[in-house]
Amino acid sequence: NKNGVLFTEVYHKPSYEPYYLPFNSIHPIHMKKNIPFEMLIRAIKYCSTFEAYLYEREKLRMALLLNKYPGEFLEKQFNRVFQKYDINQPISNKNYNTLREKIIYADKKAKITIDYNKTMFVHFTYCLNMKMFPVKFHTFWNKYFIESPINEIKPVLGTRNVKNLQQQLIRNKNEN
């Protein structure tokens, strides 16, 4: 409450540290794109004033820069937010509340229903040399199963993290 007006901003725990997925990690690029994209949406939705939004945006930018995200990359992801919500003007103190409401009340995508009888989930361990695996998998699938009854089944690919020594040690510690 500031001067009788409700005020909101992004809450950070006292133990908050600006650590995000490092840009130089082997995770797929779509994961790296999604972090600044979704974090900016969160900042807009949670910050009730333009000043709070600017502060949160710059705090986010600095945290991601510290995690090796290139400045141009961040700008592209921030601009994607505005493109997604069809915002063609710079956000300012005058239009912030209107644009914020547009984002808050934007229609959510309808939840996709999955027919588990016609869907096959394939999980693979992601590492850099597996970058093209999804494309190759779908090419292979379409080439060899196009006239097969199995072609009625839709393959959905998902990744899991590479097991590393730290994960193994943590798992072993928890088991003891």
N, C-alpha and C positions, 0 to 999 in steps of 0.2 A: 504494500500500500504506500503510494507516494502522493502526498497532497490529496488524499481522498480518492485516488484513482488506482485501480488494481494494476500491479506491475508484475510481469513474469519474465523470466530469463532461463537459460539452460542451467540446470543445477549440476555442479561438479562436487563430488565428495571431497572432503579435506585431504584425502590420500590420493587424489587425482594426479596422475602423471601423464604428460603428453606423448604417450607411446601408442603408435598405431602400426599397422602392418607396414614394415619397411618397403619402400618402393623397389629396392634391389633384391627383394625376396623372389623365390621361384614360383610364387602364386600366379595364377592366370591374371592377365591384364584387366579382365572385367571385374575382378574383385578389387583391384586397386582403383579402378574408375568409380566404383560404387561408394567407396569410403567418403571422398569429398562431396560427392553428389548427395548422398543421404544425410551427411552431417550438416550440409548447408540447408537442406529442407528442414531438418530438425531445428536449426537455429532460427529460421524464419517462423516456423510454427510456434516455438516456445518463447521467443523474444517479443514482448508486447510493444516495445518502442524501437524506433529506428536506431537510436543510439546503442541500445542493448544488442541489436542485431549486428551493427558495425563492429562492436567490441568482440562479439562471439565469432564473427566471420574472420576477423584478423587473428584472434587467438587460435582458431582452427587452421588458418593459413600458416601461421608460424609453427604450429605443432607438426603439420604435414611437411613443411620445408625442412624441419629438423629430422624428419624421418625420410629424407632424401627425395621427396616428391618435387619434380621440376615445377617452377612457377607457371610456365605455359600450360602444363598438364592440368594444374589446379584451375587456371582460368577457363580452360575448355570444359572442365567438369562443372564448374560454377555456372557457366553459360548454358550448359545442358539443362540445368534446373529451370532456367528462365525459358528455354525453348520448350521444355516439356509442358509448362503451364501457359504457354503462348503469351509471355510477357515480353513486349517489344520495346519497352522504355526502361531507362535506368531507374533503379529504385532510389527514391529520395524521401526526405522527411515528409513531404506533402502527400506522396502516393503510397507510402509504406503500408498503412493499415488496409487500404483497399486491395493491394496486391497480396498482402498476407492472408486476408480473408479468402481471396481467390484460391490460394494454395491450400488453405485449411479445408475449405469446403469442396475442393475438386472431387469429381466422381472417382471413386475407387474402382479398380478393375474387378470385374466379377471373378469370383474364385473359380478356378478351372477344376472341373470334376474329372476324376481319373477313373477310367474303367480298368480295374486291376486284372480283369480277365483278358484284356487286350493290350496290356502294357508290360514291358519287360524292363526292369531297372538294371543297368550295368554300371558297376562302380569300378574305378581304376585309380591307382595311385598316381597322382600328378607329380611330374618332374619336368624339367625344361625340354627334354627330348620327347616327351609325350604331348607336346603342344598341338601337333597336327592329328593326334589320335582320333578325336571326334569326327573330323572331316573324313579321314580315311575309313573309319568304322562305318559311317553312313554311306559312303561310296561303295564299300564292300557289301553292305547290307542290301542296297538297292540293286547292285549288279547280280548278286547270287540268289537273292530270295524274292525277286520281283514276281516270279510266276509260281511261287511256293505258297502253300496255305499259311506258312509262318509269317508271310508278308502282312497279314492282317494284324499282327502284333506290332505295336509301336515301341521301338527301343528308346529309352531315356537314359542318357549318360550322366553320371555324377562322379565327382572326384573325392578322394580322401587324401589326407596329408601323408607325406613321406614319413615313415617311422625313422626317428633319429635317436641318437644315444640318450639325449635328455628325456624324451618321452618314454623310452624303455626303462630308464632309471626311476622315473616317477612312478611308472606302472608297477615296477618291482617293489618299490618302497611301500606303495599302498597295499600291496598283496601281503606284506609281512606284518 
